[in-house]
Amino acid sequence: MKKAFISYRRSDSPGYVRALYERLTQHFGRSQIFMDVDDIQLGRDFVDILDNNLKGCAVM
């Protein structure tokens, strides 16, 4: 389970979010940071994956 969950609005923040994600993964490692576009495989249940990762994260 990931320790940090990045939540954002797609319409006005994708560049900022990607920069934040890159900095966090450099420091903590990719296995510790959840971001939907990188961690949800095609065909998987989006709602279930978000719900499960939210329940297990330490920081959002």
CHARMM-style PDB file with segment names, atoms N, HN, CA, C and O in Angstrom:
ATOM      1  N   MET     1       0.841  -1.186   0.000  1.00  0.00      PROA
ATOM      2  CA  MET     1       0.000   0.000   0.000  1.00  0.00      PROA
ATOM      3  C   MET     1       0.884   1.246   0.000  1.00  0.00      PROA
ATOM      4  O   MET     1       1.927   1.282   0.653  1.00  0.00      PROA
ATOM      5  N   LYS     2       0.460   2.245  -0.727  1.00  0.00      PROA
ATOM      6  HN  LYS     2      -0.387   2.216  -1.258  1.00  0.00      PROA
ATOM      7  CA  LYS     2       1.210   3.502  -0.825  1.00  0.00      PROA
ATOM      8  C   LYS     2       1.056   4.306   0.466  1.00  0.00      PROA
ATOM      9  O   LYS     2       0.049   4.173   1.161  1.00  0.00      PROA
ATOM     10  N   LYS     3       2.031   5.126   0.784  1.00  0.00      PROA
ATOM     11  HN  LYS     3       2.849   5.234   0.219  1.00  0.00      PROA
ATOM     12  CA  LYS     3       1.968   5.940   1.991  1.00  0.00      PROA
ATOM     13  C   LYS     3       1.436   7.343   1.741  1.00  0.00      PROA
ATOM     14  O   LYS     3       0.903   7.974   2.653  1.00  0.00      PROA
ATOM     15  N   ALA     4       1.574   7.839   0.508  1.00  0.00      PROA
ATOM     16  HN  ALA     4       2.006   7.326  -0.233  1.00  0.00      PROA
ATOM     17  CA  ALA     4       1.082   9.179   0.186  1.00  0.00      PROA
ATOM     18  C   ALA     4       0.185   9.090  -1.046  1.00  0.00      PROA
ATOM     19  O   ALA     4       0.483   8.358  -1.990  1.00  0.00      PROA
ATOM     20  N   PHE     5      -0.907   9.835  -1.029  1.00  0.00      PROA
ATOM     21  HN  PHE     5      -1.149  10.430  -0.262  1.00  0.00      PROA
ATOM     22  CA  PHE     5      -1.903   9.838  -2.100  1.00  0.00      PROA
ATOM     23  C   PHE     5      -1.988  11.260  -2.630  1.00  0.00      PROA
ATOM     24  O   PHE     5      -2.280  12.193  -1.882  1.00  0.00      PROA
ATOM     25  N   ILE     6      -1.730  11.425  -3.927  1.00  0.00      PROA
ATOM     26  HN  ILE     6      -1.492  10.667  -4.535  1.00  0.00      PROA
ATOM     27  CA  ILE     6      -1.801  12.755  -4.528  1.00  0.00      PROA
ATOM     28  C   ILE     6      -3.189  12.946  -5.126  1.00  0.00      PROA
ATOM     29  O   ILE     6      -3.603  12.202  -6.015  1.00  0.00      PROA
ATOM     30  N   SER     7      -3.897  13.949  -4.628  1.00  0.00      PROA
ATOM     31  HN  SER     7      -3.560  14.553  -3.906  1.00  0.00      PROA
ATOM     32  CA  SER     7      -5.241  14.282  -5.099  1.00  0.00      PROA
ATOM     33  C   SER     7      -5.186  15.647  -5.788  1.00  0.00      PROA
ATOM     34  O   SER     7      -4.603  16.592  -5.256  1.00  0.00      PROA
ATOM     35  N   TYR     8      -5.797  15.744  -6.976  1.00  0.00      PROA
ATOM     36  HN  TYR     8      -6.271  14.976  -7.408  1.00  0.00      PROA
ATOM     37  CA  TYR     8      -5.702  16.992  -7.731  1.00  0.00      PROA
ATOM     38  C   TYR     8      -6.845  17.108  -8.733  1.00  0.00      PROA
ATOM     39  O   TYR     8      -7.524  16.130  -9.044  1.00  0.00      PROA
ATOM     40  N   ARG     9      -7.040  18.330  -9.230  1.00  0.00      PROA
ATOM     41  HN  ARG     9      -6.489  19.125  -8.977  1.00  0.00      PROA
ATOM     42  CA  ARG     9      -8.011  18.581 -10.302  1.00  0.00      PROA
ATOM     43  C   ARG     9      -7.252  18.593 -11.614  1.00  0.00      PROA
ATOM     44  O   ARG     9      -6.262  19.311 -11.754  1.00  0.00      PROA
ATOM     45  N   ARG    10      -7.696  17.821 -12.555  1.00  0.00      PROA
ATOM     46  HN  ARG    10      -8.500  17.237 -12.442  1.00  0.00      PROA
ATOM     47  CA  ARG    10      -6.987  17.696 -13.823  1.00  0.00      PROA
ATOM     48  C   ARG    10      -7.011  18.969 -14.661  1.00  0.00      PROA
ATOM     49  O   ARG    10      -6.068  19.227 -15.409  1.00  0.00      PROA
ATOM     50  N   SER    11      -8.044  19.752 -14.555  1.00  0.00      PROA
ATOM     51  HN  SER    11      -8.810  19.542 -13.947  1.00  0.00      PROA
ATOM     52  CA  SER    11      -8.213  20.884 -15.462  1.00  0.00      PROA
ATOM     53  C   SER    11      -7.194  22.008 -15.270  1.00  0.00      PROA
ATOM     54  O   SER    11      -6.872  22.711 -16.229  1.00  0.00      PROA
ATOM     55  N   ASP    12      -6.691  22.187 -14.073  1.00  0.00      PROA
ATOM     56  HN  ASP    12      -6.952  21.617 -13.294  1.00  0.00      PROA
ATOM     57  CA  ASP    12      -5.817  23.343 -13.853  1.00  0.00      PROA
ATOM     58  C   ASP    12      -4.497  23.048 -13.144  1.00  0.00      PROA
ATOM     59  O   ASP    12      -3.808  23.980 -12.731  1.00  0.00      PROA
ATOM     60  N   SER    13      -4.128  21.768 -12.992  1.00  0.00      PROA
ATOM     61  HN  SER    13      -4.688  21.010 -13.327  1.00  0.00      PROA
ATOM     62  CA  SER    13      -2.923  21.521 -12.211  1.00  0.00      PROA
ATOM     63  C   SER    13      -2.005  20.404 -12.700  1.00  0.00      PROA
ATOM     64  O   SER    13      -1.111  20.017 -11.949  1.00  0.00      PROA
ATOM     65  N   PRO    14      -2.162  19.865 -13.893  1.00  0.00      PROA
ATOM     66  CA  PRO    14      -1.352  18.700 -14.255  1.00  0.00      PROA
ATOM     67  C   PRO    14       0.162  18.943 -14.222  1.00  0.00      PROA
ATOM     68  O   PRO    14       0.902  18.058 -13.793  1.00  0.00      PROA
ATOM     69  N   GLY    15       0.638  20.088 -14.652  1.00  0.00      PROA
ATOM     70  HN  GLY    15       0.037  20.807 -15.000  1.00  0.00      PROA
ATOM     71  CA  GLY    15       2.075  20.369 -14.619  1.00  0.00      PROA
ATOM     72  C   GLY    15       2.618  20.445 -13.211  1.00  0.00      PROA
ATOM     73  O   GLY    15       3.696  19.920 -12.931  1.00  0.00      PROA
ATOM     74  N   TYR    16       1.887  21.089 -12.324  1.00  0.00      PROA
ATOM     75  HN  TYR    16       1.011  21.515 -12.551  1.00  0.00      PROA
ATOM     76  CA  TYR    16       2.304  21.206 -10.928  1.00  0.00      PROA
ATOM     77  C   TYR    16       2.294  19.849 -10.240  1.00  0.00      PROA
ATOM     78  O   TYR    16       3.193  19.521  -9.466  1.00  0.00      PROA
ATOM     79  N   VAL    17       1.266  19.072 -10.533  1.00  0.00      PROA
ATOM     80  HN  VAL    17       0.535  19.338 -11.162  1.00  0.00      PROA
ATOM     81  CA  VAL    17       1.137  17.757  -9.906  1.00  0.00      PROA
ATOM     82  C   VAL    17       2.258  16.831 -10.348  1.00  0.00      PROA
ATOM     83  O   VAL    17       2.821  16.106  -9.527  1.00  0.00      PROA
ATOM     84  N   ARG    18       2.584  16.845 -11.619  1.00  0.00      PROA
ATOM     85  HN  ARG    18       2.127  17.434 -12.285  1.00  0.00      PROA
ATOM     86  CA  ARG    18       3.667  15.995 -12.121  1.00  0.00      PROA
ATOM     87  C   ARG    18       4.996  16.388 -11.461  1.00  0.00      PROA
ATOM     88  O   ARG    18       5.788  15.517 -11.102  1.00  0.00      PROA
ATOM     89  N   ALA    19       5.239  17.678 -11.304  1.00  0.00      PROA
ATOM     90  HN  ALA    19       4.596  18.385 -11.596  1.00  0.00      PROA
ATOM     91  CA  ALA    19       6.469  18.133 -10.644  1.00  0.00      PROA
ATOM     92  C   ALA    19       6.494  17.683  -9.182  1.00  0.00      PROA
ATOM     93  O   ALA    19       7.527  17.226  -8.693  1.00  0.00      PROA
ATOM     94  N   LEU    20       5.371  17.808  -8.487  1.00  0.00      PROA
ATOM     95  HN  LEU    20       4.531  18.179  -8.884  1.00  0.00      PROA
ATOM     96  CA  LEU    20       5.271  17.352  -7.103  1.00  0.00      PROA
ATOM     97  C   LEU    20       5.513  15.852  -7.012  1.00  0.00      PROA
ATOM     98  O   LEU    20       6.261  15.388  -6.151  1.00  0.00      PROA
ATOM     99  N   TYR    21       4.878  15.099  -7.902  1.00  0.00      PROA
ATOM    100  HN  TYR    21       4.271  15.477  -8.601  1.00  0.00      PROA
ATOM    101  CA  TYR    21       5.039  13.647  -7.927  1.00  0.00      PROA
ATOM    102  C   TYR    21       6.510  13.270  -8.134  1.00  0.00      PROA
ATOM    103  O   TYR    21       7.032  12.398  -7.439  1.00  0.00      PROA
ATOM    104  N   GLU    22       7.163  13.913  -9.070  1.00  0.00      PROA
ATOM    105  HN  GLU    22       6.739  14.622  -9.635  1.00  0.00      PROA
ATOM    106  CA  GLU    22       8.568  13.610  -9.348  1.00  0.00      PROA
ATOM    107  C   GLU    22       9.450  13.887  -8.136  1.00  0.00      PROA
ATOM    108  O   GLU    22      10.333  13.091  -7.815  1.00  0.00      PROA
ATOM    109  N   ARG    23       9.214  15.012  -7.463  1.00  0.00      PROA
ATOM    110  HN  ARG    23       8.497  15.658  -7.724  1.00  0.00      PROA
ATOM    111  CA  ARG    23      10.014  15.347  -6.266  1.00  0.00      PROA
ATOM    112  C   ARG    23       9.762  14.348  -5.134  1.00  0.00      PROA
ATOM    113  O   ARG    23      10.702  13.898  -4.478  1.00  0.00      PROA
ATOM    114  N   LEU    24       8.499  14.007  -4.909  1.00  0.00      PROA
ATOM    115  HN  LEU    24       7.736  14.372  -5.442  1.00  0.00      PROA
ATOM    116  CA  LEU    24       8.172  13.055  -3.841  1.00  0.00      PROA
ATOM    117  C   LEU    24       8.749  11.675  -4.125  1.00  0.00      PROA
ATOM    118  O   LEU    24       9.274  11.024  -3.222  1.00  0.00      PROA
ATOM    119  N   THR    25       8.656  11.225  -5.376  1.00  0.00      PROA
ATOM    120  HN  THR    25       8.229  11.754  -6.110  1.00  0.00      PROA
ATOM    121  CA  THR    25       9.183   9.899  -5.697  1.00  0.00      PROA
ATOM    122  C   THR    25      10.706   9.873  -5.637  1.00  0.00      PROA
ATOM    123  O   THR    25      11.288   8.837  -5.318  1.00  0.00      PROA
ATOM    124  N   GLN    26      11.359  10.985  -5.936  1.00  0.00      PROA
ATOM    125  HN  GLN    26      10.886  11.827  -6.196  1.00  0.00      PROA
ATOM    126  CA  GLN    26      12.814  11.046  -5.793  1.00  0.00      PROA
ATOM    127  C   GLN    26      13.228  10.873  -4.336  1.00  0.00      PROA
ATOM    128  O   GLN    26      14.233  10.236  -4.023  1.00  0.00      PROA
ATOM    129  N   HSD    27      12.422  11.458  -3.460  1.00  0.00      PROA
ATOM    130  HN  HSD    27      11.605  11.976  -3.714  1.00  0.00      PROA
ATOM    131  CA  HSD    27      12.753  11.410  -2.029  1.00  0.00      PROA
ATOM    132  C   HSD    27      12.307  10.098  -1.365  1.00  0.00      PROA
ATOM    133  O   HSD    27      13.083   9.473  -0.642  1.00  0.00      PROA
ATOM    134  N   PHE    28      11.055   9.685  -1.613  1.00  0.00      PROA
ATOM    135  HN  PHE    28      10.425  10.193  -2.201  1.00  0.00      PROA
ATOM    136  CA  PHE    28      10.481   8.528  -0.928  1.00  0.00      PROA
ATOM    137  C   PHE    28      10.495   7.238  -1.750  1.00  0.00      PROA
ATOM    138  O   PHE    28      10.384   6.149  -1.187  1.00  0.00      PROA
ATOM    139  N   GLY    29      10.630   7.348  -3.062  1.00  0.00      PROA
ATOM    140  HN  GLY    29      10.720   8.233  -3.518  1.00  0.00      PROA
ATOM    141  CA  GLY    29      10.560   6.182  -3.938  1.00  0.00      PROA
ATOM    142  C   GLY    29       9.172   6.046  -4.548  1.00  0.00      PROA
ATOM    143  O   GLY    29       8.172   6.389  -3.917  1.00  0.00      PROA
ATOM    144  N   ARG    30       9.118   5.550  -5.763  1.00  0.00      PROA
ATOM    145  HN  ARG    30       9.930   5.271  -6.276  1.00  0.00      PROA
ATOM    146  CA  ARG    30       7.839   5.423  -6.482  1.00  0.00      PROA
ATOM    147  C   ARG    30       6.857   4.499  -5.780  1.00  0.00      PROA
ATOM    148  O   ARG    30       5.644   4.682  -5.888  1.00  0.00      PROA
ATOM    149  N   SER    31       7.364   3.522  -5.073  1.00  0.00      PROA
ATOM    150  HN  SER    31       8.349   3.373  -4.986  1.00  0.00      PROA
ATOM    151  CA  SER    31       6.474   2.559  -4.409  1.00  0.00      PROA
ATOM    152  C   SER    31       5.691   3.179  -3.257  1.00  0.00      PROA
ATOM    153  O   SER    31       4.746   2.568  -2.758  1.00  0.00      PROA
ATOM    154  N   GLN    32       6.068   4.389  -2.825  1.00  0.00      PROA
ATOM    155  HN  GLN    32       6.835   4.886  -3.230  1.00  0.00      PROA
ATOM    156  CA  GLN    32       5.414   5.027  -1.684  1.00  0.00      PROA
ATOM    157  C   GLN    32       4.395   6.093  -2.056  1.00  0.00      PROA
ATOM    158  O   GLN    32       3.668   6.577  -1.188  1.00  0.00      PROA
ATOM    159  N   ILE    33       4.327   6.470  -3.335  1.00  0.00      PROA
ATOM    160  HN  ILE    33       4.918   6.077  -4.040  1.00  0.00      PROA
ATOM    161  CA  ILE    33       3.466   7.580  -3.757  1.00  0.00      PROA
ATOM    162  C   ILE    33       2.406   7.071  -4.733  1.00  0.00      PROA
ATOM    163  O   ILE    33       2.735   6.424  -5.728  1.00  0.00      PROA
ATOM    164  N   PHE    34       1.143   7.361  -4.453  1.00  0.00      PROA
ATOM    165  HN  PHE    34       0.876   7.887  -3.645  1.00  0.00      PROA
ATOM    166  CA  PHE    34       0.050   6.972  -5.342  1.00  0.00      PROA
ATOM    167  C   PHE    34      -0.395   8.173  -6.171  1.00  0.00      PROA
ATOM    168  O   PHE    34      -0.697   9.240  -5.637  1.00  0.00      PROA
ATOM    169  N   MET    35      -0.428   7.977  -7.476  1.00  0.00      PROA
ATOM    170  HN  MET    35      -0.182   7.110  -7.910  1.00  0.00      PROA
ATOM    171  CA  MET    35      -1.002   8.973  -8.381  1.00  0.00      PROA
ATOM    172  C   MET    35      -1.776   8.209  -9.451  1.00  0.00      PROA
ATOM    173  O   MET    35      -1.229   7.317 -10.099  1.00  0.00      PROA
ATOM    174  N   ASP    36      -3.021   8.552  -9.631  1.00  0.00      PROA
ATOM    175  HN  ASP    36      -3.465   9.277  -9.105  1.00  0.00      PROA
ATOM    176  CA  ASP    36      -3.926   7.764 -10.472  1.00  0.00      PROA
ATOM    177  C   ASP    36      -3.391   7.424 -11.853  1.00  0.00      PROA
ATOM    178  O   ASP    36      -3.460   6.266 -12.263  1.00  0.00      PROA
ATOM    179  N   VAL    37      -2.861   8.394 -12.579  1.00  0.00      PROA
ATOM    180  HN  VAL    37      -2.805   9.336 -12.246  1.00  0.00      PROA
ATOM    181  CA  VAL    37      -2.439   8.131 -13.959  1.00  0.00      PROA
ATOM    182  C   VAL    37      -1.260   7.165 -14.031  1.00  0.00      PROA
ATOM    183  O   VAL    37      -1.044   6.546 -15.073  1.00  0.00      PROA
ATOM    184  N   ASP    38      -0.501   7.019 -12.962  1.00  0.00      PROA
ATOM    185  HN  ASP    38      -0.677   7.522 -12.115  1.00  0.00      PROA
ATOM    186  CA  ASP    38       0.632   6.105 -12.950  1.00  0.00      PROA
ATOM    187  C   ASP    38       0.316   4.774 -12.281  1.00  0.00      PROA
ATOM    188  O   ASP    38       0.994   3.778 -12.534  1.00  0.00      PROA
ATOM    189  N   ASP    39      -0.697   4.746 -11.437  1.00  0.00      PROA
ATOM    190  HN  ASP    39      -1.247   5.555 -11.231  1.00  0.00      PROA
ATOM    191  CA  ASP    39      -0.928   3.562 -10.614  1.00  0.00      PROA
ATOM    192  C   ASP    39      -2.214   2.788 -10.885  1.00  0.00      PROA
ATOM    193  O   ASP    39      -2.455   1.768 -10.240  1.00  0.00      PROA
ATOM    194  N   ILE    40      -3.035   3.238 -11.808  1.00  0.00      PROA
ATOM    195  HN  ILE    40      -2.839   4.067 -12.332  1.00  0.00      PROA
ATOM    196  CA  ILE    40      -4.263   2.501 -12.137  1.00  0.00      PROA
ATOM    197  C   ILE    40      -4.135   1.964 -13.552  1.00  0.00      PROA
ATOM    198  O   ILE    40      -4.073   2.725 -14.517  1.00  0.00      PROA
ATOM    199  N   GLN    41      -4.096   0.657 -13.660  1.00  0.00      PROA
ATOM    200  HN  GLN    41      -4.146   0.038 -12.876  1.00  0.00      PROA
ATOM    201  CA  GLN    41      -3.972   0.016 -14.963  1.00  0.00      PROA
ATOM    202  C   GLN    41      -5.298   0.075 -15.713  1.00  0.00      PROA
ATOM    203  O   GLN    41      -6.369   0.092 -15.107  1.00  0.00      PROA
ATOM    204  N   LEU    42      -5.209   0.106 -17.029  1.00  0.00      PROA
ATOM    205  HN  LEU    42      -4.338   0.092 -17.521  1.00  0.00      PROA
ATOM    206  CA  LEU    42      -6.412   0.113 -17.870  1.00  0.00      PROA
ATOM    207  C   LEU    42      -7.280  -1.098 -17.566  1.00  0.00      PROA
ATOM    208  O   LEU    42      -6.786  -2.214 -17.404  1.00  0.00      PROA
ATOM    209  N   GLY    43      -8.584  -0.853 -17.491  1.00  0.00      PROA
ATOM    210  HN  GLY    43      -8.985   0.054 -17.622  1.00  0.00      PROA
ATOM    211  CA  GLY    43      -9.533  -1.928 -17.248  1.00  0.00      PROA
ATOM    212  C   GLY    43      -9.800  -2.233 -15.796  1.00  0.00      PROA
ATOM    213  O   GLY    43     -10.700  -3.014 -15.489  1.00  0.00      PROA
ATOM    214  N   ARG    44      -9.045  -1.639 -14.893  1.00  0.00      PROA
ATOM    215  HN  ARG    44      -8.314  -1.004 -15.142  1.00  0.00      PROA
ATOM    216  CA  ARG    44      -9.258  -1.878 -13.459  1.00  0.00      PROA
ATOM    217  C   ARG    44     -10.376  -0.975 -12.941  1.00  0.00      PROA
ATOM    218  O   ARG    44     -10.681   0.052 -13.548  1.00  0.00      PROA
ATOM    219  N   ASP    45     -10.980  -1.355 -11.829  1.00  0.00      PROA
ATOM    220  HN  ASP    45     -10.733  -2.189 -11.336  1.00  0.00      PROA
ATOM    221  CA  ASP    45     -12.078  -0.581 -11.241  1.00  0.00      PROA
ATOM    222  C   ASP    45     -11.502   0.649 -10.536  1.00  0.00      PROA
ATOM    223  O   ASP    45     -10.930   0.554  -9.450  1.00  0.00      PROA
ATOM    224  N   PHE    46     -11.670   1.801 -11.181  1.00  0.00      PROA
ATOM    225  HN  PHE    46     -12.135   1.878 -12.063  1.00  0.00      PROA
ATOM    226  CA  PHE    46     -11.116   3.077 -10.721  1.00  0.00      PROA
ATOM    227  C   PHE    46     -11.554   3.385  -9.288  1.00  0.00      PROA
ATOM    228  O   PHE    46     -10.720   3.737  -8.453  1.00  0.00      PROA
ATOM    229  N   VAL    47     -12.838   3.259  -8.996  1.00  0.00      PROA
ATOM    230  HN  VAL    47     -13.515   2.973  -9.674  1.00  0.00      PROA
ATOM    231  CA  VAL    47     -13.369   3.608  -7.670  1.00  0.00      PROA
ATOM    232  C   VAL    47     -12.792   2.698  -6.595  1.00  0.00      PROA
ATOM    233  O   VAL    47     -12.395   3.182  -5.535  1.00  0.00      PROA
ATOM    234  N   ASP    48     -12.737   1.403  -6.841  1.00  0.00      PROA
ATOM    235  HN  ASP    48     -13.059   1.010  -7.702  1.00  0.00      PROA
ATOM    236  CA  ASP    48     -12.191   0.475  -5.848  1.00  0.00      PROA
ATOM    237  C   ASP    48     -10.717   0.754  -5.564  1.00  0.00      PROA
ATOM    238  O   ASP    48     -10.287   0.727  -4.411  1.00  0.00      PROA
ATOM    239  N   ILE    49      -9.957   1.017  -6.604  1.00  0.00      PROA
ATOM    240  HN  ILE    49     -10.307   1.039  -7.541  1.00  0.00      PROA
ATOM    241  CA  ILE    49      -8.533   1.281  -6.418  1.00  0.00      PROA
ATOM    242  C   ILE    49      -8.319   2.572  -5.629  1.00  0.00      PROA
ATOM    243  O   ILE    49      -7.485   2.612  -4.725  1.00  0.00      PROA
ATOM    244  N   LEU    50      -9.063   3.622  -5.963  1.00  0.00      PROA
ATOM    245  HN  LEU    50      -9.740   3.590  -6.698  1.00  0.00      PROA
ATOM    246  CA  LEU    50      -8.953   4.874  -5.203  1.00  0.00      PROA
ATOM    247  C   LEU    50      -9.336   4.656  -3.747  1.00  0.00      PROA
ATOM    248  O   LEU    50      -8.630   5.095  -2.839  1.00  0.00      PROA
ATOM    249  N   ASP    51     -10.450   3.980  -3.530  1.00  0.00      PROA
ATOM    250  HN  ASP    51     -11.023   3.624  -4.268  1.00  0.00      PROA
ATOM    251  CA  ASP    51     -10.923   3.734  -2.171  1.00  0.00      PROA
ATOM    252  C   ASP    51      -9.898   2.942  -1.357  1.00  0.00      PROA
ATOM    253  O   ASP    51      -9.600   3.308  -0.220  1.00  0.00      PROA
ATOM    254  N   ASN    52      -9.364   1.880  -1.915  1.00  0.00      PROA
ATOM    255  HN  ASN    52      -9.605   1.582  -2.839  1.00  0.00      PROA
ATOM    256  CA  ASN    52      -8.383   1.071  -1.205  1.00  0.00      PROA
ATOM    257  C   ASN    52      -7.112   1.849  -0.886  1.00  0.00      PROA
ATOM    258  O   ASN    52      -6.557   1.717   0.205  1.00  0.00      PROA
ATOM    259  N   ASN    53      -6.657   2.650  -1.823  1.00  0.00      PROA
ATOM    260  HN  ASN    53      -7.107   2.758  -2.709  1.00  0.00      PROA
ATOM    261  CA  ASN    53      -5.435   3.429  -1.577  1.00  0.00      PROA
ATOM    262  C   ASN    53      -5.669   4.557  -0.589  1.00  0.00      PROA
ATOM    263  O   ASN    53      -4.774   4.892   0.188  1.00  0.00      PROA
ATOM    264  N   LEU    54      -6.854   5.148  -0.605  1.00  0.00      PROA
ATOM    265  HN  LEU    54      -7.581   4.877  -1.236  1.00  0.00      PROA
ATOM    266  CA  LEU    54      -7.161   6.189   0.382  1.00  0.00      PROA
ATOM    267  C   LEU    54      -7.201   5.616   1.800  1.00  0.00      PROA
ATOM    268  O   LEU    54      -6.728   6.249   2.744  1.00  0.00      PROA
ATOM    269  N   LYS    55      -7.757   4.439   1.940  1.00  0.00      PROA
ATOM    270  HN  LYS    55      -8.142   3.925   1.173  1.00  0.00      PROA
ATOM    271  CA  LYS    55      -7.849   3.811   3.265  1.00  0.00      PROA
ATOM    272  C   LYS    55      -6.473   3.510   3.857  1.00  0.00      PROA
ATOM    273  O   LYS    55      -6.294   3.540   5.074  1.00  0.00      PROA
ATOM    274  N   GLY    56      -5.508   3.220   2.994  1.00  0.00      PROA
ATOM    275  HN  GLY    56      -5.653   3.195   2.004  1.00  0.00      PROA
ATOM    276  CA  GLY    56      -4.211   2.812   3.491  1.00  0.00      PROA
ATOM    277  C   GLY    56      -3.140   3.883   3.506  1.00  0.00      PROA
ATOM    278  O   GLY    56      -2.032   3.629   3.977  1.00  0.00      PROA
ATOM    279  N   CYS    57      -3.435   5.071   3.005  1.00  0.00      PROA
ATOM    280  HN  CYS    57      -4.335   5.277   2.622  1.00  0.00      PROA
ATOM    281  CA  CYS    57      -2.392   6.087   2.937  1.00  0.00      PROA
ATOM    282  C   CYS    57      -2.237   6.829   4.268  1.00  0.00      PROA
ATOM    283  O   CYS    57      -3.174   6.932   5.060  1.00  0.00      PROA
ATOM    284  N   ALA    58      -1.044   7.331   4.479  1.00  0.00      PROA
ATOM    285  HN  ALA    58      -0.283   7.248   3.835  1.00  0.00      PROA
ATOM    286  CA  ALA    58      -0.769   8.111   5.684  1.00  0.00      PROA
ATOM    287  C   ALA    58      -0.949   9.605   5.439  1.00  0.00      PROA
ATOM    288  O   ALA    58      -1.239  10.360   6.367  1.00  0.00      PROA
ATOM    289  N   VAL    59      -0.775  10.032   4.188  1.00  0.00      PROA
ATOM    290  HN  VAL    59      -0.539   9.419   3.434  1.00  0.00      PROA
ATOM    291  CA  VAL    59      -0.845  11.457   3.834  1.00  0.00      PROA
ATOM    292  C   VAL    59      -1.606  11.594   2.540  1.00  0.00      PROA
ATOM    293  O   VAL    59      -1.412  10.815   1.608  1.00  0.00      PROA
ATOM    294  N   MET    60      -2.488  12.601   2.482  1.00  0.00      PROA
ATOM    295  HN  MET    60      -2.645  13.235   3.240  1.00  0.00      PROA
ATOM    296  CA  MET    60      -3.212  12.894   1.248  1.00  0.00      PROA
ATOM    297  C   MET    60      -3.053  14.363   0.949  1.00  0.00      PROA
ATOM    298  OT1 MET    60      -3.580  14.850  -0.051  1.00  0.00      PROA
TER     299      MET     60
END
